[in-house]
């Protein structure tokens, strides 16, 4: 499975937007977008959500297996 940064980059390219165009239209800074697509570990989750929302996606937290669900 691809990392979220790779998926976002693929979705941006599929939308035929450059990083500059995407940055302007989605409301996130160009530097942030570049760091996000490069997989920088310190990106802000709120801005990641802004990018995903612009693309029509969202993050969802799910347990990885049954044992994890039983611990709650």
N, C-alpha and C positions, 0 to 999 in steps of 0.2 A: 504494500500500500504506500502511496506517495505521502510525503509530509504535507502539512497544510500549506507551507510556503510554495511548494511545487504546484499544488492544486490551484492556488490563487493565481499564480503566474500563468498556468494553462488557461484558466477561465478568462483572465484579462486578454490574453492573446486570441482566444476564441471570439471574444467580443470585438476584436480588431482595434484595440486601443493601445496606444503607446503608454509608457509609464507616465509621461507628462500629461497626456490627455486624461488618463485614469485618475491621476492625482487631483487634477482640477475638478473633474466631474463628481468624484466621490467625496471630496472635501478633506482628504488626508494629505499630508505633506509628501512631496516627492522623495525626500530623504527617508521618511518612514517607509514608504512603499518599497523603495530599493532595499532597505534593510530587511523588510518583511520577506521579500522574494528571495533574498540571499540566505534566509534562515537564521538571522541574528536572534539569539536566545532572549534578548532583553526587550523585545517589542512589547508595546502596551496592548493588553487584551481588549480594552475598550475600542481602540483604533482598529484592531483586527476585526472586531464585530462590525464596525462601520464599513470596512471593506467588504466583508461577507454580505452584509445587508444590501449594499449597492449591487452586488452580483446576484442577489436573490437567494442567499443561503444563510444558515445560522449554525452556531455550535450547539452541540447537545452532549450532555454528560450521561454516559451509560455504564453500567457495571460490565467488567470484562468477562466475568463468569458467575455462575450460581453462588459460589462460596462468598464472593464479594457482597452480593446482595443480602446474604444471611447475616453478615456482620452488623448491619445497620439496625 
